[in-house]
């Protein structure tokens, strides 16, 4: 098939997503019927499955196929990792993060944010905070830096209730202990 026609279908699908889902699906199906291993079409089909249909298993399939065809297609990694986190496939997500950090030209700040979110899902908040702070070293614009700051603040709020509950229970125990002495 003519590469220009194939690219035309892929570009139409990119342009239509996420606002014209019917057009997106139609163009992706055309693109994948002409070239079943078109990396961008596989990636976009994975996004469609995850974000619109909530079918994480199908999304994982499409992302894995995209990476099998082109390991350095860096657009896939963040979305694939996010889908793995949404699907509670934490071990797979960790392995993919570890590998993705070795891929040339990947956005390390974005991957470290996903790493921190994975830690948060696993309720290891201190590791999440440490990783968010490390991610700030790889940020090159103010809006992403502000986003990370808000994430750090959100995690700190999760840690504070635990600290205040613990300190309140200690104060109650001290009061009871003092009352018993009298």
N, C-alpha and C positions, 0 to 999 in steps of 0.2 A: 504494500500500500504506500501511497505517497505520504512522505513524512509531513508535508505541509498540511494535508487534510487531517491527519492524525493530530497534529499540534493544534489545528483549528478546533477540533472537538474538545481537546483538553482545555484549551483557553476559554471556550464557551462555558465549559463546566465550572472552571475557576471563577469566571465572571458572574455566573448565575448563583453560585453558592454564597451564602445560605438563604438568599431571598427568594429564589425561584427553584424550589427543590425538584419539581417535575422536569424542568429543563436541565438541571444538574444531572439527575439520574439518567435521562435520555442521552445526554452527551457523554457521560462516563461509560454507559453501556456500549455506545458506538466506539468509543476510543478503545475500550478493553476487548471488544470483539475484533478489532483490527490488529491490536497488539496487546496480548493478554499480560505481558510483563512490563507495561508502561508504568514507570515508577510513580510519576505524578498522579496518574489516574488511580493507581492502587492506593496511594496516600490519601487522596481526596475521598475515595470510596470508604476508606477506613474512618475518616473524620465523619462522613455522613452517617455511617453505621453507629458510631459512638455518640455523636452530638445530637443527632436528630431522632434516631430509633432506639438508642440506649442498648443496642446489641453489642456488648463489649467483646464477646467471643468472636463474632464476625469481624469486628474492627481489628482485633488482635491478629486475625488471619491476614487481613489486607495489609496491615503494617509490616507483619513478618515477611510477606511476599515482596513488599516494596524494598525492604532491607536486604532480602536475599538477592534481589536483582541489582541493587546498588547500595553498598554499605556506607558510602560517604554522602548519601542524600540526607543532609543534616536536618531538614525540615521535619522528618519523621520522628526523630528521637523525643523531643519534648511532648508531642501529642501522644505518642505510644506510651511513654512513661506515665503520663497523666491517666490514660485509660487503664493501665495496669494498677495504678493506685485506686482509681474509682472501683475497680473490680476486686479489690483487696488481694491482688496478687503481689504481695509485698516483696517476696524473695525474687521474683522475676523482675520487678521494678528495680530493685537494688542491683541486680546483675546488669541490667540494661544501662543504668546510670553509670556504673563502673566502666562498662565498655565505651559508652558514649563520650565519657570524659577523655578518652584516648583518641577520638576521631578528630582529625585536623579540621580547623575552622568552625568547630561547634561553639555555641555560646555557653561558656562555662558558668557564667552568672545565672543564666536561666536554668541550667541543669542543677546547680547547687540550690536554687530555690525549690526545685522539685524534690531534691534530696531532703531538704528541711521539711517540706510538707509531708514526705514519707515518714520522717521521724515523728512528726506531729501525729500522724494517723496511728503510729505505733505507741503513742503516748510517752515518748522520750523527749520531753519538752526542752531539757537543757541541751541535748544534742541538736535539736531543731534551732534553738537560739544561736548556738555556736556556728552552725552551718549558714544561717541567714547572715550572720556577721561576716563570714568568709565570702559569701556571695557578693557582698557589697564591694569587695576588692576587684570584682570582675564586672562592675557596672559602669557603663559609659554614657548614661544620660540621667537627668534629674528625675524624670517621672518614674523610671524603674527603681531608682534609689529611694524615692518617696514611698513607692509600693513596698519595698523591703522594710523600710522603717515602720510602716503600718503593720506589716506582718510580725515584726519583732514586738511591737506594742501589744498586738493581739495575743501572742504567746505569753508575754509577761502577765497579762490579765488572767490567763489560765493558771499561771503559777501562783499568783497572789492569793486567790481564794484558798488554795491549799495551805499557804503559809499562815493566813489569818485564821483559818479553822484550827490549825495546830496550836497557834499561840493562844487562841480563846480557850481551847480545851485544857491547856496547861494552866491558864489563869484560874479556871473553874476548879481544877484539882487543888491548886494552892489555897483557894478560898475554903474549900471543903476541909482541907487538912488543917487550916488555921481554926476553923469552927470546932473541929473535933478536939483540938488541944485545949480550948477554953472550957 
